[in-house]
Amino acid sequence: MSEKCIDIYGAGLAGCEAAWQAARMGVKVRLFEMKPQKYTPAHHSPDFAELVCSNSLRSYSVTNAVGLLKEELRRYGSLIMSAADATRVPAGSALAVDRGLFSAYITEKIKSSPMIEVIEAEADGVSEDGISVIATGPLTSDKMAKYISDTLGCKGLHFFDAAAPIVDFESINMDVAFFASRYDKGDADYINCPMTREQYDAFWEALISAREAELKDFDKEEQKDLKVFEGCMPVEVMAKRGHDTLLFGPLKPVGLVDPRTGTESYAVVQLRRENAQGSMYNLVGFQTHLAFPEQKRVFSMIPGLENAEFLRYGVMHRNTYLNSPDMLSPTYAMRERPNVYFAGQMTGVEGYIESAGSGFVAGLNAARAALGESEIVFPRVTMLGAMAHYVSEGTGASFVPMNANFGIIEPLAQRVKGGKRVKYEAFAKRALDAVDAIRLEYRF
């Protein structure tokens, strides 16, 4: 292999971002992707960077941690952010995308790059001497998982996450439901289904007693130690924690005033636009592992969804991540084998943008290694750096996946007055100043 060539395994968000950044630096990339020859239980499209769990990339604001991460990536020329901005659909203060157009955009960019060769094949290992980025995702194939575990010595951990159902807009009863965004922030892009106390009680009872789907695709032994990541918890699991748990979570009515009555309801189910045409909406926070007939029965109890046509039911799938603090550096390279990088959810970052961010850091540094240049360790004052340092160091407690958040970023040197918003504005300014300085220093 040429010293100015790297191999990347997996064409998800992390793998595509890594490939794009390496190609921009003049490094040839061989991108291995097993689709369409083989699919995981959660994937269905032959396109790259397929969004499985939701079409939302969360907050747009830089005073939100993931919003700051988005802006950092934009300034560095992120392919994922370019695709997201080009395929955005209305979602209030959140950045949501038409997932079909989003994946098609990324696929076209990758396949049309003269620096990237796409190899449609399932990989069972990486080059011993070359530089590789493993971004095979939370549903890594058995062959590659065995190689990672046995040959590289990375013992994986497992948890489960879930995807929310999608309904046809025309089947939603808008005589009952209404458009609004919480606290009227942004445009009224969400459909809101209001519930009375009696309706909520009946729904909650049905939800906690509904039958779950059988985990056909996963090792039965793993069910004994089932872990559910808090950020993607099945709605029925959340409901079983207590009668009022949903009222402080996805069914929180606060800030959602029915314009027809001028009042807040006891509970509210929100639906978010799934595509640019507005023909499909997903149930926000309703990731689930219920059996399909049970989803139809229980979710049809939601006012406004009594005759809803479900275009896709929720599904649950296994995720795999490494005990990264024992294995990875802040560049996402293995400490024992620095020519092998990891990226994506497998590293313990959780979320679409976080995965893209890890792919950016890993791809950039893998390319620099191929060019014989020094590595770039992003500072903790940036969200990219904070995530990388969390993955490589953890917190001292049991290592679990982590979303971008201001709890892991380097504290401010001085206290600021004015509350959280002013504090977060200070975080954002400091981070973006650092991002711009790094761009000037390294000329990218």
Disulfide bonds with the S-S distance in Angstrom:
none
